[in-house]
Amino acid sequence: MNKKLMVNRIMVSFWRRPKRLSLMIPLVYFLVIVLTVSCSSVILHRIVWHSAQTKINEAALQTVSSIETNVRLLVDNVNNFSKMILLDVNLQRLLRLGDLYADINTQSRVGRDLHNLIQTFPNIDSVFVFDRSGNWFSVGSLHTFFAKARVEDAAWYDEAVKREGKFLLRLNDGGTFADDRGENFVSFIRLIRDIDDTSPLGILVINIPQSAFAEAYSMLGGPGGRLFAILDERHRPITAGAAEESHAGVLEYLTAYFADTVAPVSGMEASGFFSMAYGGGEYTVSWKVNEETGWTFLSVTPNQPLNAEQSTLVLFALVLLVVNGIVFYVSSIIISRNVLNPINQLLTAMDSTGNETFVKMDTVPNNQEFGRLFAGYNRMIDQIRQLLKRIIDEQNMIRKAELNMLQAQIKPHFLYNTLDSISSLAMSGLNDQVCDMLEALGNYYRLSVSKGREVITVGEEIEMVRNYLRIQKVRYRDLFEAEYDIDEDCLQVPILKLVLQPLAENALYHGIRNMGGKGTIKISARRGDGWLRLAVSDDGVGMPPEKVRQVLESSGNGEAGGFGLKGTMERLRIHYNGTNEFRIDSEPGKGTTVTILIPTGEEGAWKH
């Protein structure tokens, strides 16, 4: 117990004690390589397996769709065949008599016509025609006969009548029709209606052998052991084919699975794939249900070939990882030796620097890279004193700008005047305008506060200006109009908050209101060549050049308590680190345009 405790203390002391880089770099590289190889083996296995499985699933689903398409073509051909029979004039005349044997000559012509048609459709075994009197006759295979006493006794009779001429497909399974060769059929059934008055005349049944449906997938290949099957609407096998007899029991299992799990599909097609285990093997099942027939088309693929392929790929990738890991580990030892000596020299120089003094180092480096590092360190010492002074000055300016911005957000005069206007509108019964002003005021202050964010999008800044001018539009009904020319690709560009509203405020109070007539305020935003161009224009009184200089130098206190152009310029300069541009173009009697150019490069280059 004492030895174990001693070992634990030694290990704790080792990990808590500061380590030398000459030891830590190779050790960390070794641990990273071991962890990377271990995690990569798991990730690669999952990625390769998922990628290969997805491709096989998609290919199998496409195969199932091809089978479904082939079957649909077969059924469409039989449907066209049935339409030719239904439109046969002799058959119509014979069935109108109510007895197929009432006119032997006509019946013979009908039988001959049907026989000739069957010769052009090799996938049809036989055709049965039933009249309303319980009589019937057939054309086609002599081995097939009707096994019921009356056609009304067939399980599908009521549904065929209810469909009023639409066809239905039913697996015969030896119940309605029999074949002395042991063959089985899928019966194509539809009501025969009078082509003149659409009254029912009889029943048409076209028997399609199961072998015809097997041809839908007979030309499709696949990996060893792939099973194809078609199930009817009651999930009974219509036909199936497997490349290996060992998978024959899978069909019986899937028949029970779909009967218990997959609900009948109505009005839509459903498809998908899933994995299953059966008989010690793993399989991927792709399936699709046809909306018209309710049949299910299946493709079952064993997963064993997939597992062998992915294991080879993962093993090859792991070998590459191990080889690269060894190379990296050896390289880390060599590199650490060449790097640590100059670092130790730099640390020695830094240790000589006091907390409040900044001493340069005079160590001569042994390579170009560390020479640049040492020179940069000495330049840093020279710039720190200048930087400290600059930081103090900028902090004072930032605090002043923030105070001005806070005052602009609150805007007591603007708020009081707006509330007074709302009160007047309410007393005048103009409730719609009251709601509009309240909504604009709420949106304005919500965007102005913007959850404490200093940077918002151009779209939010434009929306703030819109709400501000909506409020002023109610206060000064016929004084101005507002126009917006905003590029869509500017809306998500980040900018400093509250830069356009002071410009719009100045345009209103100092440009248009002093004009004595109605004016226009135009706000535009353009983006291009790495710059965002924002402009606020008015067609008001304008200014001479000396007045422009005076405005740029003034504090710009407006009626609404805004912090003016100078405050906006100072906030932009600090925030964008002096990379922005601010321009005023004005001419007496022709209006004023204030333009702001902001760089749209990476935000990290200018954001404080």
Secondary structure, DSSP 8 states (H G I E B T S, - for coil): -HHHHHHHHHHHHHHHS---HHHHHHHHHHHHHHHHHHHHHHHHHHHHHHHHHHHHHHHHHHHHHHHHHHHHHHHHHHHHHHHHHHT-HHHHHHHHTT-TTS-HHHHHHHHHHHHHHHHH-TT--EEEEEETTS-EEEEE-TTEEE-SS-GGGSTTHHHHHHTTT--EEEE-TTTSEEETT---EEEEEEEEE-TTT--EEEEEEEEEEHHHHHTTTTT---STT-EEEEE-TTS-EEEEEES-GGGHHHHHHHHHHHHHHS----SS-EEEEEEEEETTEEEEEEEEE-TTT--EEEEEEESHHHHHHHHHHHHHHHHHHHHHHHHHHHHHHHHHHHHHHHHHHHHHHHHT--SS---------SSHHHHHHHHHHHHHHHHHHHHHHHHHHHHHHHHHHHHHHHHHHH-HHHHHHHHHHHHHHHHTT-HHHHHHHHHHHHHHHHHHHGGG-SEEEHHHHHHHHHHHHHHHHHHSTTTEEEEEEE-GGGTT-EEESSSSHHHHHHIIIIIIGGGTS-EEEEEEEEEETTEEEEEEEE-SS---HHHHHHHHHS----TT---HHHHHHHHHHHHTTT--EEEEEEETTTEEEEEEEEE-S-GGGT--
